[in-house]
């Protein structure tokens, strides 16, 4: 189940976006994130979608937390 998470609380991960921005141009698919030790979240899958959400100026994004 996806949650709405503040974009500023999410850090980029090391893996490229498996699904890609071009297949989900408007960011409707949730990204996959994991909680970090110091608070906040790190991207598992969805770096490109997070990047374009920041460029669009979105304050929140749908994410699945693992």
ABEGO torsion letter per residue (X at the ends): XBBBBBAAABBBBABBBAAEAAABAAGABBBBBBBBAAEEBBBABGAAAAAAAAAAGBABBBBBBX
